[in-house]
Amino acid sequence: MTEPYQVFRGALPDVCSNDPSRMVFVGDADGRCEVFTWDADTRTARQVTDRVGGTAHCAIDADAHVWWFEDDAEGNGRWWFRAFGGGPRLPGLPGAPAGQPRGLAIAPDGTVAAAVADADTTTLLVGRRGRAPRTLLRRHAPFRLAGISADGDLLALATAPGDDTAVTVLTSRGETVAVLPGRGEGEVPGPSNAGALPEDAGSGEGAALSRAERTTPSSCCERSYATPLGAGGHARADADAGDASARTVTADTPALGRGAEGPAIPGPEDAPARPEEPSATARLWCLGFSPRPGDRDLLLVRESGRRYVLATWAPTAGATSHLWCSFDTEITARWYPDGRAVLVRQERHGRSLLHRVEPRTRRRTIVPTPVGSLLDAAPRPGGALHYVWTDTAHPPEVRATDATPLPPAGPSTVVPGHHTDLWTPVPDGRAHALLSLPERHAVVPPPAVFLVHGGPADHDRDAYDATVHSLVASGYAVVRVNYRGSTGYGPNWRRAFTDGVGHTQVRDLAAVRAELVRRRLISGDATALWGVSWGAYLVLLALGTRPGLWRAGVAVKPVADWVAAHRSTTPALRALDVRLFGGTPDEMPERYARSSPLTYAADVAAPLLVVGATKDTKCPPGQIRSYLEALERAGVPHEEMWLDTGHDGYDGAAHVSVLRRSLRFLHTHLPAAHRPAGPQRPPARLGGSRSH
């Protein structure tokens, strides 16, 4: 196939605070994610970056300079900038160490803060655009930069939401102002001259890292590539902290709904220390400082029991939980430009709701939006609202209530078939599944592909997914299950690991499958699994522990051997493993072995396609090769495919190649009786350029 593929955007453009007509976004450039400027006055876009591997992290400061992060295949790099209208490419912070981005924050006065992480440490830098920065602190404990105050004097750092130091507020001189714990409701005043976090500031990555596929503010996600076949892969959507009005961008972190701001959607770092036991930990997430000049209020979300509560911190008042403003499922939020109200986006049962909250008057109102998912939403001056809307049948659409011209999110098409929901009883509640059925006239139920989301603390949404589109158009039913551990269903559901890591989720997949077969909605002898990252891990575990249920499996960049993965991955992900299992492999060998797909490799009966990445530091290639060797010894039919990439990527070519290979694999081992000949693709958009 030679037809070009395109990229969908799941995020709003980042807007210049001094000139709202000037924006920057990540869009499609010949199938890659690249940075573009957008001039709303002239309705013109200009491509800023052009890199072989693509570019996904960008920002715009108050002077309309465009920032982007240039990284290599392992994700290490530095920040660069150039003027909005063009000009030379210049280093943003000359002399800064290379590393993986852990947040960029630019205040209106020009103060720049950035966090970068290498294999051993995370470093916080402060300076001015184009000048050598000073190192404010360097720690072995992972953290991310979560915001900067409008006056540029206060910085917020975040670790794991359940840590004793979940949020730390520093001055730009390195003095600790406050430490906000994730456990309980208290505030720990910081020492007046502390230049760094305590040594035990927490091993969590906050919302900065996971083994899953990533999206970022203004980024493109794996399942959002429009291709000749559809789209491949699976993206995790998670927490991004940012105060856009104060020009704060944490471009290292994935975003709620595949591209929006706000770290209050708990990520896999929030898994309980011992999944078999309920957790009473009250977690805390940081969402950024108020953009109002002279205002230093910090926006927070606290988990309290079965609810998520909006909270704030101020230098004089300390931390305040607004108990009158709580929600039963995960939320994220951002300040209105005047700093007097907050726009809360709630993820509930696979769809989105918007609320306007006024903390000072204790007023909360629903903001009307269409039924579906909001991948991003931002309040604008004058009460306007910009948002990105989608549902399963429709690709993302960028909308503005004030008629501001915005760059399109991507191609326009409609997914064929019938899309509905299903609720299945399981221990701890009911598992919600999104079901897409192909258009057919036969009495025989169709074969089904279960697309397994990553995380585990993510969820599938009523949102467009080009992989769903391709599969449905090819004659398959598609099932997306929000198993226990998923977000969008409340803290208890997210913490419910009743059967242990992985086994709980596999049990829910099997229960939903049984219900669909019982109702003759899918074929009982033609079901397959397809997942990426944590989703791919569940594919391997399900094939090994319940081999009689599945006819085929596709696992892209999986955790295949927990012990080997733990010992060869990043420090932040080792900390995640410790929280998942309650200890290291040496301390909890039985738990790691029981949840490891390698333990059950010889029991796999269905044909399996395994895709690995040679530069993957999250799901390292060595542990995948060990699993493949075990399959070979057991005589299990399997295929392997290797990408010369890291875990994440911004070039659609790799995703397209995986999609094509996966569809061919499924057509061989799970034929659709009533499908058109050959792999199907969404219809191409007619006319226009690829991204605007």
C-alpha positions in Angstrom: 0.0 0.0 0.0 1.4 3.4 -1.0 -1.4 5.7 0.2 -0.3 8.3 2.8 -1.4 8.0 6.4 -2.3 10.9 8.6 -2.2 11.8 12.3 -5.1 12.8 14.5 -4.5 15.3 17.3 -6.0 14.8 20.7 -5.1 18.2 22.2 -5.9 21.9 21.8 -3.2 24.2 20.6 -1.1 25.9 23.3 -2.0 29.6 23.3 0.4 32.6 23.8 -0.8 34.5 26.8 0.0 37.9 25.4 -1.4 37.3 22.0 -4.1 34.6 21.9 -4.2 34.6 18.1 -0.8 32.9 18.2 -0.7 29.2 19.0 1.4 26.1 18.7 0.4 22.5 18.2 1.6 19.1 17.2 0.1 17.8 14.0 0.6 15.6 11.0 3.7 15.9 8.8 3.8 13.0 6.3 2.7 10.6 9.0 4.9 12.0 11.7 4.0 14.2 14.7 5.7 17.6 14.2 5.3 21.0 15.7 3.4 23.7 13.9 2.4 27.3 14.6 -1.1 28.5 14.0 -2.1 32.1 13.3 -5.8 32.5 14.1 -6.0 35.9 12.4 -4.8 34.6 9.1 -5.9 31.0 9.6 -2.5 29.7 8.5 -0.2 27.0 9.9 3.6 26.8 9.5 5.7 23.7 10.2 8.4 24.4 12.8 10.2 21.0 13.2 11.1 18.3 10.8 12.8 15.4 12.4 13.2 11.8 11.3 11.7 10.4 14.5 9.0 13.2 14.8 8.5 15.7 17.6 5.8 15.6 20.3 6.6 18.1 23.1 6.0 21.8 22.5 5.1 25.1 24.2 4.8 28.8 23.5 5.9 31.5 25.9 4.5 35.0 26.5 6.7 36.5 23.8 5.4 34.0 21.3 8.6 32.0 21.1 8.0 28.4 20.1 9.6 25.7 22.3 10.1 22.0 21.5 12.0 19.0 22.8 14.4 17.2 20.5 14.9 13.7 21.8 16.6 10.5 20.4 15.2 7.0 20.2 15.7 6.5 23.9 13.8 9.7 24.7 16.8 11.8 25.8 17.3 15.3 24.5 17.1 19.0 25.2 14.7 22.0 24.7 15.0 24.4 21.7 13.2 27.5 20.6 12.7 29.9 17.8 10.5 33.0 17.1 6.9 32.5 16.1 7.5 33.9 12.6 10.6 31.8 12.0 14.3 32.4 12.4 17.3 30.4 13.8 16.8 27.4 15.9 18.4 28.1 19.3 19.0 26.1 22.5 16.4 27.0 25.1 18.7 26.4 28.1 22.3 26.2 26.8 24.5 23.8 28.7 21.5 22.0 30.3 22.1 18.3 30.7 20.5 15.9 28.2 17.8 13.7 29.6 14.1 12.8 29.4 11.7 15.7 29.8 10.0 15.9 33.2 8.3 19.2 32.7 8.8 22.7 31.3 7.3 25.8 32.9 7.6 29.4 31.6 6.2 32.3 33.6 5.0 35.5 32.0 8.0 37.4 33.3 10.3 35.0 31.3 11.4 32.7 34.1 12.0 29.3 32.7 12.1 26.1 34.8 12.7 22.6 33.4 13.1 19.1 34.8 15.1 16.4 33.0 15.8 12.8 34.1 18.6 10.5 33.2 19.1 6.9 34.3 20.0 7.8 37.9 18.8 11.3 38.8 16.2 14.0 38.1 17.5 17.6 37.8 15.6 20.8 38.2 16.9 23.8 36.2 15.9 27.5 36.4 17.0 30.3 34.1 15.9 32.5 31.2 15.3 31.7 27.5 18.6 31.3 25.6 20.8 31.6 28.7 22.6 29.0 30.7 20.4 27.8 33.6 21.4 27.1 37.2 20.7 23.8 38.8 18.2 24.2 41.6 18.3 20.6 42.8 19.3 17.1 41.7 17.8 14.0 43.3 17.8 10.2 42.8 14.1 10.1 43.6 12.0 10.7 40.5 9.8 13.8 40.4 8.2 16.1 37.8 7.8 19.8 37.5 4.1 20.5 37.9 3.8 24.3 37.7 5.1 27.8 38.1 3.4 30.8 39.7 2.5 33.8 37.6 5.2 35.9 39.1 7.8 33.1 38.4 8.8 32.8 42.1 7.2 29.6 43.1 7.6 26.1 41.6 5.6 23.0 42.3 7.1 19.5 42.1 5.2 16.3 42.2 6.2 12.7 43.1 3.9 9.7 43.4 0.4 10.9 44.6 0.5 8.6 47.6 4.0 9.7 48.8 4.6 11.7 52.0 6.0 14.4 49.6 3.4 14.2 46.9 3.7 17.9 46.2 6.6 20.2 47.1 6.5 24.0 46.7 9.8 25.7 46.2 10.9 29.2 45.5 12.9 29.9 42.4 16.0 30.2 44.7 15.5 26.6 45.9 13.9 27.3 49.3 11.2 24.8 50.3 8.0 26.6 51.2 5.7 23.6 51.8 5.6 19.8 51.5 2.1 18.4 50.9 1.7 14.7 51.7 -0.4 12.3 49.7 -1.4 10.6 53.0 -3.8 12.5 55.1 -4.8 16.1 54.9 -1.9 17.9 56.5 0.8 20.2 55.3 4.5 20.0 56.3 6.2 23.4 56.4 9.5 23.3 54.6 12.8 24.5 56.0 13.7 28.0 55.0 16.9 27.1 53.2 16.4 23.7 51.8 17.9 23.5 48.4 16.6 20.0 47.5 13.9 17.5 48.4 14.7 15.1 51.2 16.5 12.0 50.2 13.3 10.0 50.9 11.1 12.3 48.9 9.4 9.4 47.2 10.4 6.9 44.6 7.3 7.4 42.5 7.2 9.0 39.1 4.2 11.1 39.8 2.3 11.1 36.5 5.5 11.2 34.5 6.2 7.7 33.5 4.6 4.4 32.8 5.3 1.3 30.7 2.3 2.2 28.6 2.2 4.2 25.3 2.3 7.9 25.8 0.4 10.9 24.8 1.4 14.4 25.7 0.0 17.9 25.6 -0.2 18.7 21.9 0.9 15.2 21.1 -0.2 12.4 18.9 -1.1 9.0 20.2 -0.5 5.6 18.8 -4.1 4.6 18.1 -4.8 8.0 16.6 -2.9 7.5 13.3 -5.2 7.6 10.3 -3.5 5.2 7.9 -4.3 3.2 4.8 -5.5 0.5 7.2 -6.6 2.6 10.2 -4.2 3.0 13.1 -2.0 0.8 15.2 -1.1 0.6 18.9 -2.6 1.8 22.1 -1.9 4.9 24.0 -2.2 5.4 27.7 -3.9 8.6 28.8 -3.0 9.8 32.1 -2.1 12.9 34.1 -0.4 16.0 32.9 0.1 18.9 35.1 0.0 22.3 33.7 -1.1 25.9 34.2 -1.5 26.9 30.6 -2.4 30.4 31.5 0.9 30.9 33.3 2.6 29.1 30.3 3.3 26.0 32.2 3.7 22.9 30.1 4.7 19.5 31.4 5.4 17.9 28.0 6.8 14.7 29.4 3.6 13.5 30.8 0.6 11.9 29.0 -2.6 13.6 29.0 -6.2 12.7 30.0 -8.2 11.5 27.1 -5.1 11.3 24.8 -3.9 14.8 25.0 -5.3 17.2 27.7 -3.9 18.9 30.7 -4.4 17.9 34.3 -2.8 15.3 36.5 -5.8 14.3 38.5 -6.4 11.2 36.4 -4.5 8.7 38.5 -2.0 6.6 36.6 -0.4 3.2 37.1 1.8 4.8 39.8 -1.3 4.8 41.9 -1.6 1.1 42.1 -1.9 0.0 45.8 1.3 -1.3 47.4 -0.3 -4.7 47.9 -3.0 -5.1 45.2 -4.7 -7.9 47.2 -5.5 -5.5 50.0 -7.7 -2.4 50.0 -5.8 0.9 50.4 -6.8 3.8 52.6 -4.1 6.1 51.2 -5.4 9.6 50.3 -3.6 10.6 47.2 -2.8 14.1 46.0 -2.3 15.5 42.5 -1.0 18.9 41.5 -2.6 20.8 38.6 -0.8 24.2 38.5 -0.8 27.7 39.9 -3.4 30.3 39.3 -2.7 32.5 36.2 -4.0 35.6 37.9 -1.3 38.2 38.5 -0.4 38.4 42.2 -2.2 35.1 42.9 -0.2 32.2 44.2 -3.0 29.7 44.7 -2.1 26.1 43.7 -4.8 23.8 42.3 -4.9 20.3 43.6 -7.1 17.2 43.6 -7.2 14.9 46.7 -8.5 11.4 46.8 -10.6 11.0 49.9 -12.2 7.7 50.6 -14.4 6.9 47.6 -14.4 10.5 46.2 -12.0 12.9 44.5 -12.1 16.4 46.1 -11.0 19.7 44.6 -8.4 21.3 46.8 -6.1 24.4 46.8 -3.0 25.6 48.5 -1.9 29.2 49.2 1.2 30.5 51.0 -0.9 32.1 53.7 -3.8 29.7 54.0 -2.0 26.5 53.4 -3.9 23.5 52.0 -7.7 23.5 51.8 -9.8 20.6 50.7 -13.1 21.8 49.3 -15.2 18.9 50.5 -18.4 20.4 49.1 -16.9 19.9 45.6 -16.2 16.2 45.3 -16.7 13.6 42.5 -17.3 9.9 42.4 -14.9 9.3 39.5 -11.5 10.7 38.3 -11.2 14.3 37.4 -8.7 16.8 36.1 -9.0 20.6 36.1 -7.5 23.9 35.0 -7.9 27.5 36.0 -10.1 30.0 34.1 -7.9 32.9 32.9 -9.1 35.2 35.6 -8.2 32.7 38.3 -11.6 33.0 39.9 -13.1 29.7 38.6 -11.9 26.2 37.7 -12.9 24.0 34.7 -13.2 20.4 35.9 -13.3 17.6 33.4 -14.6 14.4 34.8 -14.0 11.0 33.2 -17.1 8.9 34.1 -17.9 5.4 32.6 -16.0 6.0 29.4 -17.3 9.4 28.7 -16.6 13.0 29.8 -18.4 15.7 31.8 -17.4 19.4 32.3 -18.1 21.4 35.4 -17.4 25.1 36.2 -16.4 25.4 39.9 -16.1 28.7 41.7 -14.2 27.9 45.0 -14.8 31.3 46.6 -18.6 31.3 46.2 -18.9 27.5 46.5 -20.8 27.3 43.2 -20.7 24.4 40.8 -22.5 24.1 37.5 -22.5 21.6 34.6 -21.0 23.0 31.3 -23.1 21.5 28.4 -21.2 19.5 25.9 -22.1 16.7 23.4 -22.2 13.1 24.7 -18.9 11.4 24.1 -15.3 12.1 25.2 -13.5 15.4 25.6 -9.8 14.8 24.9 -9.0 18.4 25.9 -10.9 21.4 27.2 -9.7 24.9 28.1 -11.5 28.0 29.3 -10.6 31.2 27.4 -11.0 34.9 28.1 -14.5 36.2 28.1 -16.0 32.9 29.2 -15.3 31.1 25.9 -14.6 27.4 25.9 -12.4 25.4 23.5 -12.5 21.7 23.5 -11.7 18.5 21.5 -14.7 16.2 21.2 -15.0 12.7 19.8 -17.0 9.5 20.1 -16.4 6.0 18.8 -18.0 6.8 15.5 -16.3 10.2 14.9 -12.7 11.3 14.9 -11.7 14.2 17.1 -13.2 17.6 16.3 -11.9 20.9 17.6 -14.6 23.3 18.7 -14.8 26.8 20.0 -17.8 28.6 21.6 -16.4 32.0 20.6 -15.8 31.1 16.9 -12.1 31.4 17.2 -10.5 29.7 14.2 -8.6 26.6 15.4 -6.6 24.1 13.3 -8.5 20.9 12.5 -7.7 17.9 14.6 -7.4 15.6 11.6 -9.3 13.7 8.8 -13.1 13.5 8.9 -14.7 10.1 8.6 -17.4 7.9 10.2 -16.8 4.5 11.6 -19.2 1.9 10.2 -21.1 -0.6 12.3 -23.1 -0.4 15.5 -21.5 0.9 18.8 -23.0 0.2 22.2 -22.1 -0.6 25.8 -22.3 -3.7 28.0 -22.1 -4.1 31.8 -21.0 -7.5 33.1 -21.1 -8.6 36.8 -17.7 -9.4 38.3 -16.3 -9.4 41.8 -16.2 -5.9 43.2 -18.9 -4.6 40.8 -19.6 -4.5 37.1 -17.1 -4.3 34.3 -18.0 -1.8 31.6 -17.2 -2.7 27.9 -17.5 -0.7 24.8 -18.7 -2.9 21.9 -18.5 -2.2 18.2 -20.3 -4.6 15.9 -19.7 -4.8 12.2 -22.4 -4.2 9.6 -23.6 -7.6 8.7 -26.6 -9.5 7.5 -25.7 -13.0 8.6 -27.2 -14.9 11.6 -23.8 -16.2 12.7 -22.1 -13.9 15.4 -18.9 -12.2 14.2 -15.4 -13.0 15.3 -14.2 -10.6 18.0 -11.0 -8.8 18.9 -10.6 -7.6 22.4 -8.5 -4.4 22.4 -6.9 -4.4 25.8 -6.0 -0.9 27.2 -2.7 -0.2 28.9 -2.0 1.4 32.3 -3.4 -0.5 34.3 -4.8 2.8 35.6 -6.2 4.0 32.2 -9.5 3.4 30.6 -11.0 3.0 27.1 -13.3 5.8 26.2 -16.2 6.4 23.9 -13.7 7.9 21.5 -12.5 7.4 18.0 -9.8 4.7 17.6 -8.7 4.0 14.1 -7.7 0.5 15.0 -11.4 -0.1 16.0 -12.3 1.4 12.6 -10.1 -0.9 10.7 -11.2 -4.0 12.5 -14.9 -3.2 12.3 -14.6 -2.4 8.6 -12.8 -5.8 8.2 -15.7 -7.7 9.6 -14.6 -8.1 13.3 -16.5 -7.1 16.4 -14.3 -5.0 18.7 -14.5 -5.2 22.5 -12.8 -2.7 24.8 -13.1 -3.6 28.5 -12.6 -1.3 31.4 -11.5 -4.0 33.8 -10.8 -3.6 37.5 -7.9 -1.2 37.9 -9.2 1.1 35.2 -9.9 4.8 35.8 -13.3 6.4 35.3 -15.2 4.2 37.8 -14.0 5.5 41.1 -11.2 4.8 43.6 -12.5 1.4 44.8 -12.6 0.1 41.2 -9.1 1.4 40.5 -7.8 -0.3 43.7 -9.6 -3.6 43.1 -6.8 -6.2 42.5 -8.8 -9.0 44.2 -7.0 -11.8 42.3 -3.6 -10.2 42.2 -1.7 -8.3 39.5 -2.8 -9.2 36.1 -5.1 -12.1 37.1 -7.8 -9.7 38.2 -7.9 -8.1 34.8 -7.7 -11.4 32.9 -10.7 -12.6 35.0 -12.7 -9.6 33.9 -11.8 -10.0 30.2 -12.9 -13.6 30.4 -16.2 -12.6 32.2 -17.1 -10.1 29.5 -16.2 -12.6 26.8 -18.5 -15.2 28.3 -21.4 -12.7 28.6 -21.0 -11.6 24.9 -20.9 -15.2 23.8 -23.9 -16.1 25.9 -25.9 -13.2 24.3 -24.7 -14.4 20.8 -23.2 -11.0 20.1 -19.8 -12.5 19.2 -18.6 -15.9 18.1 -17.7 -18.3 20.9 -14.9 -20.0 19.0 -13.4 -16.9 17.3 -12.1 -14.4 19.8 -8.6 -12.8 19.9 -6.7 -10.4 22.1 -4.6 -7.3 21.0 -2.8 -5.0 23.4 0.2 -2.7 23.8 2.5 -2.3 26.8 0.5 -3.2 29.9 -2.3 -4.3 27.6 0.1 -6.6 25.8 1.2 -8.0 29.2 -2.4 -8.9 29.8 -2.6 -10.5 26.4 0.3 -12.8 27.2 -1.0 -13.6 30.7 -4.5 -14.4 29.4 -3.2 -16.7 26.7 -1.1 -18.6 29.2 -3.6 -18.8 32.0 -6.9 -19.3 30.0 -5.6 -20.9 26.8 -9.0 -22.4 25.9 -10.7 -19.1 25.4 -8.6 -17.3 22.8 -7.9 -18.2 19.1 -5.0 -15.6 18.6 -3.1 -12.9 20.3 -1.2 -9.7 19.4 1.2 -8.3 22.0 3.1 -5.1 21.2 5.9 -4.1 23.5 4.8 -6.3 26.5 6.0 -7.0 29.9 6.7 -10.7 29.4 9.0 -11.5 32.4 8.3 -9.4 35.4 11.6 -10.1 37.2 13.8 -9.4 34.1 11.8 -6.3 33.3 12.1 -5.0 36.8 15.9 -5.4 36.8 16.5 -3.8 33.4 14.0 -1.0 33.3 14.2 2.6 34.7 14.3 3.5 38.4 10.9 5.1 38.2 9.3 1.9 36.8 11.1 -0.3 39.4 9.4 1.9 42.0 6.1 1.3 40.2 6.7 -2.5 40.4 7.4 -2.3 44.1 4.1 -0.5 44.6 2.3 -3.0 42.5 3.7 -6.1 44.2 4.5 -4.8 47.6 8.2 -5.3 47.3 11.1 -6.2 44.9 11.4 -9.6 43.2 13.8 -10.7 45.9 11.3 -9.7 48.6 8.2 -11.0 46.8 9.4 -13.8 44.4 6.1 -15.7 44.5 4.0 -12.7 43.5 6.3 -11.8 40.6 6.3 -15.4 39.4 2.6 -15.8 39.7 1.9 -12.7 37.6 4.6 -13.2 35.0 3.6 -14.4 31.6 6.9 -16.3 31.4 5.6 -18.7 34.0 2.8 -19.8 31.7 4.5 -19.6 28.3 4.4 -23.4 27.8 0.7 -23.4 28.3 -0.1 -20.9 25.4 -2.1 -22.7 22.7 -3.2 -19.9 20.4 -1.0 -18.5 17.7 0.8 -15.4 19.0 2.4 -12.3 17.3 4.9 -10.6 19.6 6.3 -7.1 18.7 9.3 -5.8 20.5 11.4 -2.6 20.3 15.1 -2.8 20.4 15.5 0.6 22.2 12.7 0.1 24.7 13.6 1.0 28.2 10.1 0.5 29.7 9.5 -3.0 28.4 13.1 -4.0 27.6 13.8 -6.3 24.7 15.8 -8.8 26.7 12.8 -10.0 28.7 10.8 -10.3 25.5 13.4 -12.4 23.9 13.5 -14.7 27.0 9.7 -15.2 26.6 10.1 -15.9 22.9 12.7 -18.5 23.6 10.3 -20.2 26.1 7.6 -20.3 23.4 10.1 -21.8 21.0 11.1 -24.5 23.5 7.4 -25.4 24.1 6.6 -25.5 20.4 4.0 -22.7 20.7 3.2 -21.3 17.2 4.3 -17.7 17.2 5.6 -14.9 15.1 7.9 -12.0 16.2 8.5 -8.5 14.8 11.1 -6.0 16.0 11.1 -2.3 15.7 14.2 -0.2 15.8 12.6 2.3 18.2 12.0 3.0 21.9 8.8 2.3 23.7 7.3 5.6 22.5 7.5 7.3 19.2 6.1 10.1 17.1 6.5 8.6 13.6 3.5 6.9 12.2 5.5 4.5 10.0 6.3 2.2 12.9 2.7 2.1 14.0 1.5 1.5 10.5 3.9 -1.4 10.0 2.6 -3.0 13.3 -1.0 -2.5 12.2 -0.5 -4.1 8.8 1.4 -7.1 10.3 -1.2 -7.5 13.0 -4.2 -7.4 10.6 -2.5 -9.9 8.3 -1.9 -12.1 11.3 -5.5 -11.9 12.5 -6.9 -12.5 9.0 -4.9 -15.8 8.9 -5.7 -17.1 12.3 -9.1 -15.4 13.0 -10.9 -15.2 9.6 -13.9 -13.0 9.4 -16.6 -14.9 7.5 -18.5 -11.8 6.3 -15.8 -9.2 5.6 -14.7 -7.6 2.4 -11.6 -9.1 0.8 -8.3 -7.9 2.3 -7.6 -5.5 5.2 -9.9 -2.6 5.3 -9.2 1.1 6.0 -11.1 4.2 7.0 -12.1 6.2 3.9 -9.5 8.9 3.0 -10.3 12.5 3.6 -10.9 14.3 0.3 -8.8 17.4 -0.4 -6.8 19.6 1.8 -3.4 19.2 3.3 -2.6 16.6 6.0 -3.0 18.7 9.1 -4.7 22.0 8.3 
